[in-house]
Structure formats: C-alpha cells, structure tokens
Amino acid sequence: MLADEGVRLLWHPSLSEQTGSQARDVLEACARGVQGFDVLCVEGAMLRGPRGSGRFHVVAGTGIPAIEWVRRLSERARHVVAVGSCAAFGGVTSAGSNPTDACGLQYDGVARGGLLGAQYRGAAGLPVINVAGCPTHPDWVTETLIALARGTLRGSDLDEYGRPRFYADHLVHHGCPRNEFYEFKASAERPTDQGCLMENLGCKGTQAHADCNLRAWNGGGSCLRGGYACIRCTEPGFEDPGHPFAQTPKVAGIPIGLPVDMPKAWFVALAALSKSATPARVRENAHSDHIVAVPGSGRPHSRK
C-alpha cells in the first residue's frame, strides 16, 4: 500500500535489514543532510533524564542519547510523526513519579512543549503529527503517511493535540457494540456482563477521541468488542487517571467523567428517563454474559 503511494522505508529498527554500523551510517547520513528524507517517525517516549542528559536511553554504538538523535533528525525532516501516545504525550512511560523524565515530542502530557518545543515546525511547516493511541491503530499510521505523501495533510487537518482529525474527530463511543445498553443506561456490574461499562467499570469511550469501533482492528476487533472498557488511550494523561482503570469514580452516585459533548445536568436528567424506560429484555441481558432475552418475542433466548 505505502509503496503504491511512493513511500519508501529508509530505515526502521525492526523492519530493516541494516543493523549495527550499517544502521548508524544511515542515521549519520540523515543527520548530516547527506541522505535526504521526508518523514521522521518516532515511537516511544523521549527520556530526558537523568538531569536533562538523556543518558537513560543511548543509541547503541554511538554514545549519543536518543533525544539528541531525534533533535538532529527533526531539523532535517519535512515532517515529524509521533507514532503512539508515548511519542506524542509521554504516555505510560511518564506515569507516576516519572523517574526517567519522559515526555512526548511536542507535548508533556497536556502541556505543549515536550522535547522539541511548542514552536517546532517541520521543514514543510507542520507541527509534530501525533498519531496517538496505546497502541496506535496501523491504519491511522498508514493513512497519515499516505496523506503526507500526497501533500493533502494540512494544519487544519490536525486537532488541538496535533492528532489527525480523520480519526480524532470521532469518539470511541461511536459504533460501540454496547450502545443499546448505553442509551437505556443498562449498566454492567461485572466484567463479564454485556451491559454498558461506563457507569461502573471505568469505560471512557464517550470521552476518547478515536474511531476504534468504526475502523475495526485486524478486520473486526476493538477493546469494547473484546469485552474491555476503553481507558482513553488516545488522550494525553490517560496513564494517570487517579483511580483503577476498571472502576468508575462517582460523586453522589454520578460518574465524574461524563460524555465530552453533553452538559452534566442533561446527562443526569436523560439517564433518569432512560433507566425508567429500559425494556425488561435490555435490563436482563445487561446483567448476563450472553443473550437471555430476544427482541420482540417476550421469550427467553434458547442457547444451544
């Protein structure tokens, strides 16, 4: 697919044949401007420690910290792409006390800056393109690279955190297989229940910007389709939610994290109405690990 669009892989630590001195020669040639390249793709957080030296992560055989290589290469690149939430915002590597002083390429959590600074722009004029996700969807990466190759990705195509809007303008909630349970606020109480995972089991699909349930993983999967709550992994700061991932924090019985596009008063009012109108079938199925009541028949589902 990428080859058909004129994209040629110059070097990748896992996919390329060059290793050792050959790989170092490629990096040196790119950093000096001898070898031209268009896109610098970076995976993983930028480790600035200890004390700003970057010595926690040194590229083998060079004696040079990885952050210095990234700085040098970013000066030559037409575009810089952060692949994954760690490269974009710091991600899991920056969680807790962050002993390695990890950050993203142009963000440190929600704050602009990161390794390259808030004002950084590639030679083509764009800031770092953050293909966030933990892990990121392969299609998001390839679609971004194809758009860059075609010259169709512009600043207006990135959201406030530098994410491509073709996926970040959606919510994980869109296309969720549990949407019927969500609409009636028929909530799961156990991880094996079929009901909505938002009220009790920590799901943040109504707050996470991504098209995970519209653009299936591996042709048919997503976290929610696999029975797991969305942990909002495309967002900066997801790694430190302040509570266990599989629990929903509440105040006076109301979840703290509400849908991004709905005022709290509306949500509370609509939730009460929805629960009062929940069909018995939906309520019964929400608290089971399989369908026990089918639509319209009034009869239990016969499981064979």
C-alpha positions in Angstrom: 0.0 0.0 0.0 2.7 2.5 1.0 4.9 1.5 -1.9 2.0 2.2 -4.3 1.9 5.7 -2.9 5.6 6.3 -3.4 6.5 5.8 0.2 9.9 4.1 0.7 11.1 3.0 4.0 14.6 4.3 4.6 15.3 2.6 8.0 13.3 1.0 10.8 14.9 -0.8 13.8 12.6 -3.9 13.4 11.8 -3.9 9.7 15.1 -3.0 8.0 18.0 -5.3 7.3 20.6 -2.8 8.3 21.9 -3.2 11.8 24.9 -2.1 13.8 27.3 0.0 11.9 25.1 0.0 8.8 22.2 1.4 10.7 24.4 4.0 12.3 25.7 5.0 8.9 22.1 5.7 7.8 21.4 7.8 10.9 24.6 9.8 10.4 23.9 10.4 6.7 20.4 11.7 7.5 21.5 13.8 10.4 24.3 15.5 8.3 22.0 16.1 5.3 23.9 13.7 3.0 20.8 11.4 2.8 17.6 13.3 2.3 14.3 12.1 3.8 10.8 13.4 4.2 9.2 11.9 7.3 10.8 11.1 10.7 8.5 8.6 12.5 9.3 8.2 16.2 8.0 5.5 18.5 8.3 5.7 22.3 8.7 8.4 24.8 11.6 10.8 24.9 13.7 10.1 28.1 15.3 13.3 29.2 16.8 12.0 32.4 18.9 11.9 34.4 19.0 15.7 34.9 18.4 16.5 31.3 21.3 14.5 29.9 19.2 11.9 28.1 21.6 9.2 29.2 18.8 6.8 30.3 18.5 6.0 26.6 21.6 6.0 24.5 21.6 4.7 20.9 23.9 1.6 20.9 27.3 2.1 19.4 27.0 5.9 19.1 27.4 7.1 22.7 24.7 9.7 21.8 21.4 9.9 23.7 18.3 9.1 21.7 16.8 12.5 22.4 19.9 14.1 20.7 19.4 12.0 17.6 15.8 13.0 17.5 16.7 16.7 17.7 19.2 16.3 14.9 17.0 14.4 12.6 14.0 16.6 13.3 16.0 19.6 12.0 16.3 17.8 8.6 12.8 16.3 8.3 10.0 17.7 6.3 7.5 16.1 8.7 7.8 14.5 12.1 5.2 11.9 13.2 4.8 10.7 16.7 3.6 7.1 16.5 1.7 6.2 19.7 0.8 8.1 22.8 4.2 7.7 24.4 5.9 9.5 21.5 3.0 12.0 21.4 2.5 12.9 25.0 4.8 10.8 27.2 2.2 8.0 27.8 2.7 5.2 30.2 6.5 5.8 30.4 5.7 9.2 32.0 3.3 7.8 34.6 3.6 8.2 38.3 6.7 10.0 39.6 8.2 9.8 36.1 11.8 8.9 37.2 13.1 9.0 33.6 11.7 12.5 33.0 9.8 11.1 29.9 7.8 13.3 27.6 6.4 13.4 24.1 8.0 15.0 21.1 5.9 18.2 21.3 3.8 17.6 24.4 4.5 16.8 28.0 1.1 15.4 28.9 -1.5 18.1 28.1 1.2 20.9 28.1 2.7 22.0 24.8 6.5 21.8 24.7 7.9 18.3 25.1 11.3 17.6 23.6 11.2 19.8 20.5 9.3 22.8 22.0 5.9 24.3 21.3 7.2 26.3 18.3 8.7 23.5 16.4 7.7 23.0 12.8 9.0 20.6 10.3 10.5 21.9 7.0 7.1 21.6 5.4 5.5 23.9 8.1 3.5 21.4 10.2 4.0 20.8 13.9 4.6 17.2 15.1 1.7 15.0 13.9 0.6 12.9 16.9 -0.9 9.6 15.8 -1.8 8.8 19.4 -3.1 5.5 20.8 -1.7 2.8 23.0 -1.1 1.0 20.8 -2.0 3.2 17.8 -4.1 1.7 15.0 -2.0 0.6 12.0 -4.5 2.3 9.6 -4.0 5.6 11.4 -0.3 5.4 10.7 -0.6 4.4 7.1 -3.4 6.9 6.3 -1.3 9.7 7.8 1.8 8.7 5.8 -0.2 8.5 2.6 -1.7 11.9 3.2 1.8 13.3 3.7 3.0 11.6 0.5 0.1 13.1 -1.4 0.6 16.5 0.1 -3.0 16.6 1.4 -2.4 16.9 5.1 -2.7 20.5 6.4 -2.6 22.2 9.7 -6.4 22.4 9.7 -6.5 18.6 9.5 -5.0 18.3 13.0 -6.9 18.8 16.2 -5.8 20.8 19.3 -3.4 18.0 20.3 -1.9 17.5 16.8 -3.9 14.4 16.1 -5.1 13.7 12.5 -8.8 14.6 12.5 -9.8 11.8 10.2 -9.8 9.6 13.4 -9.7 12.1 16.2 -13.0 13.8 15.2 -14.8 10.6 16.3 -15.3 9.2 19.7 -14.7 5.6 20.7 -18.3 5.5 21.7 -19.3 5.9 18.0 -20.2 2.4 16.8 -19.8 0.7 20.2 -21.5 -2.7 20.2 -22.9 -1.9 23.7 -24.7 1.3 22.5 -28.2 0.0 23.2 -27.3 -0.7 26.8 -25.7 2.8 27.0 -28.8 4.5 25.6 -31.0 2.9 28.3 -28.3 3.2 31.0 -28.4 -0.6 31.4 -25.1 -0.9 33.1 -22.8 -3.9 33.6 -21.9 -4.7 37.2 -19.3 -7.4 36.4 -16.6 -7.5 33.7 -18.4 -10.5 32.1 -21.8 -8.7 31.8 -23.0 -7.5 28.4 -24.2 -4.1 29.7 -22.7 -0.7 29.3 -19.3 -0.4 31.0 -19.4 3.4 31.7 -21.3 3.6 34.9 -19.5 1.1 37.0 -16.5 -0.4 35.1 -14.4 2.6 34.0 -15.3 2.9 30.3 -14.3 6.3 28.9 -15.4 5.7 25.3 -17.6 8.8 25.5 -14.5 10.9 26.2 -11.9 9.3 24.0 -11.2 10.8 20.5 -10.8 7.8 18.1 -12.7 5.7 15.6 -11.8 2.4 17.2 -15.4 1.0 16.8 -15.8 2.3 13.3 -12.5 1.2 12.0 -12.1 -2.3 13.3 -8.7 -3.7 14.5 -7.5 -6.6 12.5 -10.7 -6.5 10.5 -13.1 -7.0 13.3 -11.9 -6.1 16.8 -11.7 -3.3 19.4 -11.3 -3.1 23.1 -15.0 -2.9 23.7 -15.8 -5.7 21.2 -13.3 -7.8 23.2 -15.1 -7.0 26.5 -12.7 -4.4 27.8 -13.5 -0.9 28.9 -12.0 2.0 27.0 -9.2 3.6 29.0 -9.0 6.7 26.8 -5.5 5.8 25.5 -5.5 8.3 22.7 -5.7 11.2 25.2 -2.8 12.9 27.0 -2.7 11.9 30.6 -4.6 8.7 30.2 -1.9 6.8 32.1 -2.7 8.5 35.4 -6.5 8.5 35.7 -6.4 8.8 39.5 -8.4 5.6 40.0 -8.2 2.0 38.9 -8.8 1.6 35.2 -11.7 -0.8 35.7 -13.6 1.4 38.2 -15.8 4.5 37.6 -15.3 7.2 40.2 -18.5 8.8 41.3 -19.8 11.7 43.4 -23.3 11.3 44.8 -23.7 8.2 42.6 -22.9 10.2 39.4 -19.9 9.3 37.3 -17.2 12.0 37.4 -16.2 11.5 33.8 -19.2 12.4 31.6 -19.6 12.5 27.8 -17.5 15.3 26.3 -20.4 16.8 24.4 -23.2 16.7 27.0 -23.8 19.1 29.9 -23.9 17.4 33.3 -27.5 18.4 34.0 -28.7 17.0 30.7 -26.9 13.7 31.3 -28.4 13.3 34.8 -31.9 14.1 33.5 -31.6 11.8 30.4 -30.1 9.0 32.4 -33.0 9.0 34.8 -35.5 9.0 32.0 -33.6 6.3 30.1 -33.5 4.0 33.1 -37.2 4.4 33.7 -37.9 3.3 30.1 -35.5 0.4 29.9 -37.1 -2.7 28.4 -37.0 -5.8 30.5 -35.1 -7.5 27.7 -32.3 -4.9 27.8 -32.1 -4.9 31.6 -31.9 -8.7 31.7 -29.3 -9.0 29.0 -27.2 -6.3 30.6 -26.6 -8.4 33.6 -25.8 -11.6 31.8 -22.8 -12.8 29.9 -24.9 -13.9 26.9 -28.3 -13.1 25.3 -31.1 -14.4 27.5 -34.0 -12.5 26.1 -34.5 -11.7 22.4 -36.2 -8.6 20.9 -40.0 -8.7 20.5 -40.7 -12.3 21.4 -41.0 -11.9 25.1 -39.5 -15.3 25.3 -36.0 -16.2 26.6 -33.3 -16.9 24.2 -32.7 -20.6 23.7 -28.9 -21.2 23.9 -27.7 -24.3 22.2 
